[in-house]
Amino acid sequence: MKTILVIGANGSMGKAAISGLSHHRVVTAGRSGNGVDHRVDITSEQSLRSLFTSVGTVDAVVNTVGSCEYAPFLEMTDQQWRTTIDSKLIGQMNIVRIGTEYVSDGGSFTLISGILSVKPIPMAIADATTSGAIETFAKCVAFELPRGLRVNVVNPTVLEESWPVYGEMMPGFQPVPGGLVGKAFQRSVDGFITGQVLTVDA
Amino acid sequence: MKTILVIGANGSMGKAAISGLSHHRVVTAGRSGNGVDHRVDITSEQSLRSLFTSVGTVDAVVNTVGSCEYAPFLEMTDQQWRTTIDSKLIGQMNIVRIGTEYVSDGGSFTLISGILSVKPIPMAIADATTSGAIETFAKCVAFELPRGLRVNVVNPTVLEESWPVYGEMMPGFQPVPGGLVGKAFQRSVDGFITGQVLTVDA
């Protein structure tokens, strides 16, 4: 049994991740603090440091948070780009950078991207761009991590559980059950792979 | 003959691009202003607007600028990430967003990434990550541009002309002549392709 910190645990993607990790000891964190063990804002380095200090050493960190702004490209403001980059790109990179001090030898990070980087839809250019960035980041930074630490990215399509919310903006997409996405998180956490993008699509 | 604005024209990559575009009318811009027609800082929206206002309508914009900070990932500061993102990611996206107002119907943007996103080396995580981001950006934003505008990315390996500077940090890489990279810029500008990554590697 490993100790696994799941960030974004109270969201539908967090619940999907946990569905594949329930045989481990799961410590939960989320932005609101509701229904989780710890409160964290991944866009704040101080908040991340405070989280890792409170939780102590873990065997794996799973992140399912990456806030994105949605707008047509030509209407995207600099602030909308920065909000997205601060969370989905810099926030996730800081989880690895800071978390490296708190993850045990051979432990892992599992980050999140999203299917819209390979199946573009209107309004989603910031989501897609930062997904592409974090996937390239994981592929390349895997060679740099010390002590056998690993890093992978799960790239899920929309969840069945989220289809009522997102279905209308994703015509022709086939949602997948959260349990299938949970398997990808498990493959990352319990496997030996690193620098991989685990796409879960139908 | 088209009118083409080349940003970063005085650098070795800018010269490589121009080598494939010499049958057109080329208007040049660069950060220092030395040896070019216009001065521009792509990290400043105001500087970009000023450039496009001065140059007026063009048929294509070619950018070869993307400043990157180089350091081991665990030593990269937030400021180093932001400097790289502001130039190679946000700067290049702003060239497209603002430039769209100044490029004639059916015109094109050609941006730059780099081979280190697919052939990782030490110290280059910010270069690689932003290269992956701008490639995904171009693939996805191509569907959004109005009036038949096109956008592509050239992903070059190191130039023969730059080998004396970069060769030592890129063991086992095979440099290519600038003229070959110039061909990729020409394929983007004079072709009909859009949303493509034109990799030039040996």
Interface residues (C-beta under 8 A of the other chain):
Chain A: E45 P72 F73 L74 M76 D78 W81 I85 L89 I90 M93 V96 R97 T100 L116 S117 P120 P122 A124 I125 A128 T129 T130 S131 G132 A133 I134 E135 T136 F137 K139 C140 V141 F143 E144 L145 P146
Chain B: E45 P72 F73 L74 M76 D78 W81 I85 L89 I90 M93 V96 R97 T100 L116 S117 P120 P122 A124 I125 A128 T129 T130 S131 G132 A133 I134 E135 T136 F137 K139 C140 V141 F143 E144 P146
